[in-house]
């Protein structure tokens, strides 16, 4: 079919992208009972929907969909071809449920009678409540829509590599419980994927804390907001099941490696020689099952005894008295330092174990680790695999680009346990700042410490991470504590490994393109099926400067749970690839307009009322201020109305 000759009623295939909806909805073309693959015919896609209930929303979010041209297109319109997409669609945020068919505008070159070869199929598993406008921390917070958009659509992403020709597809599963994960039809899903390469991306937080699994606002819930957390066992079952069907996990990491990183098993399972070489403090494991069987006192005494033995055998240290032993307890499958507590002596350890393991799943685990004294800062090494360099050099070993970050420490905030214990903050330092603030102006000591950290990170990559059954990772971050005496001049820093993170951890001020590129390269890393132009070279590491708008959620506006469709259709657009970005750029202007209108209204209100009038007529003052607020609201609505008129197509 010629590009400029689309006649009404013609049967075609159109390339659909849920993120192009102008009002921010996330409609997916459902995986129906009668249509087990995303590319099913219109007849198959019209089979009865699944029974109603609390079900996950899962379907094709990006890819080719059977469609019918809805109006003649002669090539003169810049809005694209208006088509009716066949099948049942659902947005997890809307309350009305499914709709039968969508009206959608598509670029003419992405409306075809025959389909291109799909190079890549992605399965994306994410949190159902996607509208989280106040979530920041875009580089690691799975509740921030921007994180997922960066991975799927940013620089070095699958959309950049395959979107122009439509040679990829994305199947998205929205969940919010462990039961949702168990409902995924793994075999049918795998059978329906068309790409030569298949990869799974999981944007969820596995946890062992039962309170995090309760719905926001429910009795016993830890938060009134969504947590993004699912049972670790349920996520393991889904990831390993899809991995066994040939869908490789590329975010965060394959389950065997992800389990050992997020479950912190590396810290206690290393052989003594390797633990000594990689500078891992003495660490032992305490399980919830052991606590229930033996009691907290027996578990604490046993842990301290084992720590003393490991201290002697691994690091050659002398036994420390149990009453004065200082350490930390860490709950596994926990995030952002929220379940790390310091202790002193057996009584303190008992208190920490009871607090962290109370209310956890039966298989929950805690690490008990010797505390490193005199920590002044953390140095973190972001390690990103460069498959393009490996191919260029015909390397037999993985090649990594490594970037160091320098982090300040939080003030102590565990007053009930130890008022001298501090964790790393999110605040970074330049090298020059670290020299002055941490190393007392000793540049040689600072450089020697960074060299030591770089060497330790390289040894991690060459030893345990390289030989791991789930590795080597395409992205990891290695965190090191830097301990110094009170007078560091002329001394050598003591560096210890504190964390080995999965792909998806915070980038600590580093821009995301290197990680996104490495993830894309990992998705197509099959030498038997090479893809032209891949692997892509890694872009250079760049640090964010000043205020970063990307820390905010990028949803253009709050979708109406009861709107978004007209009858049985919704109307969207993919006529211009940059339409989503344009909406994102316009939203701050709306906020600025509201702020400006409010300030002007208050200024005029105060200027109009003389001081004597304000004293004598307080009700009048309140009325004028109310009118000023109303004016601000009207200004916002007028601005949004003008913005909507500029959109090429509007839902409903």
FENMO-V242615 format. One record per backbone hydrogen bond with DSSP energy under -1.0 kcal/mol. NH is the residue of the N-H (numbers start at 1). CO is the residue of the C=O. E is the energy in kcal/mol with one decimal. If there is no record, write none. Layout:
NH:CO:E
NH:CO:E
//
This chain:
5:2:-1.5
6:73:-1.7
9:69:-2.9
10:7:-2.0
12:67:-2.7
13:112:-3.2
14:65:-2.5
15:110:-2.0
16:63:-3.3
18:61:-3.0
20:17:-2.0
21:18:-1.4
24:21:-1.7
28:90:-2.2
29:60:-2.7
30:88:-2.7
31:58:-1.7
32:30:-1.1
40:37:-1.4
45:41:-2.7
47:44:-1.5
55:53:-1.6
57:174:-1.6
59:172:-2.2
60:29:-2.6
61:170:-2.6
62:170:-1.8
63:16:-2.4
65:14:-2.7
67:12:-2.7
68:84:-1.8
69:10:-2.4
70:82:-2.6
73:6:-2.9
81:106:-2.9
83:104:-2.7
84:68:-3.1
85:102:-3.4
86:66:-2.9
89:99:-2.9
90:28:-1.8
95:561:-2.8
99:89:-2.6
101:87:-2.0
102:85:-1.4
103:570:-2.3
104:83:-2.7
105:572:-1.3
106:81:-2.2
110:107:-2.1
111:108:-1.5
112:13:-2.8
119:167:-2.8
120:167:-1.0
121:197:-2.7
122:169:-2.3
123:199:-2.4
124:171:-2.8
125:201:-2.7
126:173:-2.6
128:175:-2.6
130:128:-2.1
132:130:-1.2
135:132:-1.6
140:137:-1.6
141:137:-2.8
144:141:-1.9
147:144:-1.3
149:145:-2.3
150:146:-2.5
151:147:-1.8
152:148:-2.2
153:149:-3.1
154:150:-1.4
157:154:-1.7
159:152:-1.7
161:157:-1.8
162:158:-3.1
163:159:-2.2
167:162:-2.0
169:120:-1.9
170:62:-3.0
171:122:-3.2
172:59:-2.3
173:124:-3.0
174:57:-3.6
175:126:-2.5
181:177:-1.2
182:178:-1.7
184:181:-1.1
186:184:-1.7
189:185:-2.7
190:186:-2.6
191:187:-2.3
192:188:-1.3
196:118:-1.6
197:119:-1.7
199:121:-2.2
200:248:-3.2
201:123:-3.2
202:251:-3.0
203:125:-3.3
205:228:-2.4
207:230:-2.1
210:359:-1.6
212:209:-1.0
213:210:-1.2
218:215:-2.4
221:218:-2.2
230:205:-2.0
232:207:-1.9
235:231:-2.1
236:232:-2.3
237:233:-2.0
238:234:-1.8
239:235:-2.8
240:236:-2.6
241:237:-1.6
242:238:-2.5
243:239:-2.5
244:240:-1.9
246:243:-1.5
247:242:-2.4
248:198:-1.5
250:200:-2.5
251:200:-1.1
258:254:-2.9
259:255:-3.4
260:256:-1.2
261:257:-1.9
262:258:-2.8
263:259:-1.6
264:261:-1.0
266:260:-1.5
269:265:-1.8
275:271:-2.9
276:272:-2.2
277:273:-2.1
278:274:-2.7
280:275:-2.3
284:368:-2.4
286:366:-2.7
288:364:-2.7
291:287:-1.9
292:288:-2.4
293:289:-1.9
294:290:-3.1
295:291:-1.5
299:295:-1.9
300:296:-2.4
301:297:-2.3
302:298:-2.3
303:299:-2.3
304:300:-2.2
305:301:-1.9
306:302:-2.3
307:303:-2.3
308:304:-2.0
309:305:-1.8
310:306:-2.4
311:307:-2.3
312:308:-1.7
313:309:-2.7
314:310:-2.6
316:312:-1.0
317:311:-2.4
327:343:-2.0
328:369:-2.6
329:341:-3.0
330:367:-2.4
331:339:-2.2
332:365:-2.2
333:262:-2.3
338:335:-1.7
341:329:-2.4
343:327:-2.5
345:325:-3.2
349:345:-2.0
350:346:-2.5
351:347:-1.8
352:348:-1.9
353:349:-2.7
354:350:-2.3
355:351:-1.8
356:352:-2.7
357:353:-2.3
360:357:-1.4
361:208:-2.5
364:361:-2.1
366:286:-2.9
367:330:-3.1
368:284:-2.6
369:328:-2.7
370:282:-2.4
371:326:-2.1
376:482:-3.1
377:482:-1.1
378:407:-1.8
379:480:-2.4
380:405:-2.8
381:478:-3.1
382:403:-3.0
383:476:-3.0
384:401:-2.5
385:474:-3.0
386:399:-3.0
390:386:-1.7
391:387:-2.3
392:388:-2.2
393:389:-2.6
395:390:-2.3
401:384:-2.8
403:382:-2.1
405:380:-2.8
407:378:-3.0
408:427:-2.6
410:423:-3.8
417:414:-1.8
418:414:-3.3
421:418:-1.1
425:408:-2.8
429:406:-2.5
434:430:-2.4
435:431:-2.1
436:432:-1.6
437:433:-3.1
438:434:-2.4
439:434:-1.7
441:435:-3.0
442:439:-2.3
443:441:-1.2
446:442:-2.0
447:443:-2.5
448:444:-2.5
449:445:-2.2
450:446:-2.2
451:447:-2.3
452:448:-2.0
453:449:-2.2
454:450:-2.5
455:451:-2.3
456:452:-2.2
457:453:-2.7
458:454:-2.1
459:455:-2.0
460:456:-2.2
461:457:-2.0
462:458:-1.9
463:459:-1.6
465:460:-1.9
467:463:-2.1
471:468:-1.7
476:383:-2.1
478:381:-2.5
479:499:-2.8
480:379:-2.3
481:496:-2.7
482:377:-2.5
483:494:-2.9
484:374:-2.4
491:488:-2.5
494:483:-2.7
496:481:-2.1
497:279:-3.4
498:479:-2.8
499:479:-1.4
501:477:-2.8
505:502:-1.4
510:507:-1.4
511:542:-3.3
516:512:-2.3
517:513:-2.7
518:514:-2.3
519:515:-2.1
520:516:-2.3
521:517:-2.6
522:518:-2.0
523:519:-1.9
524:520:-1.2
525:522:-1.2
526:524:-2.3
529:526:-1.9
534:531:-2.0
544:509:-2.9
551:548:-1.8
552:549:-2.0
563:560:-1.7
566:569:-3.2
569:566:-1.8
572:103:-1.4
574:105:-2.2
579:576:-2.1
582:578:-2.4
583:579:-1.9
584:580:-2.0
585:581:-2.3
586:582:-1.6
587:583:-1.4
590:586:-1.4
591:587:-1.9
592:588:-2.5
593:589:-2.4
594:590:-2.1
595:591:-2.3
596:592:-2.7
597:593:-2.7
598:594:-2.5
599:595:-2.3
600:596:-2.5
601:597:-2.5
602:598:-2.5
603:599:-2.4
604:600:-2.7
605:601:-2.4
606:602:-2.4
607:603:-2.4
608:604:-2.5
609:605:-1.2
614:610:-2.3
615:611:-1.8
616:612:-2.2
617:613:-2.5
621:617:-1.8
622:618:-2.3
623:619:-2.3
624:620:-2.4
625:621:-2.3
626:622:-2.3
627:623:-2.3
628:624:-2.1
629:625:-2.3
630:626:-2.5
631:627:-2.3
632:628:-1.8
633:629:-2.2
634:630:-2.5
635:631:-2.2
636:632:-2.1
637:633:-2.3
638:634:-2.6
639:635:-2.2
640:636:-2.6
641:637:-2.6
642:638:-2.2
643:639:-2.1
644:640:-2.4
645:641:-1.7
647:644:-1.3
//
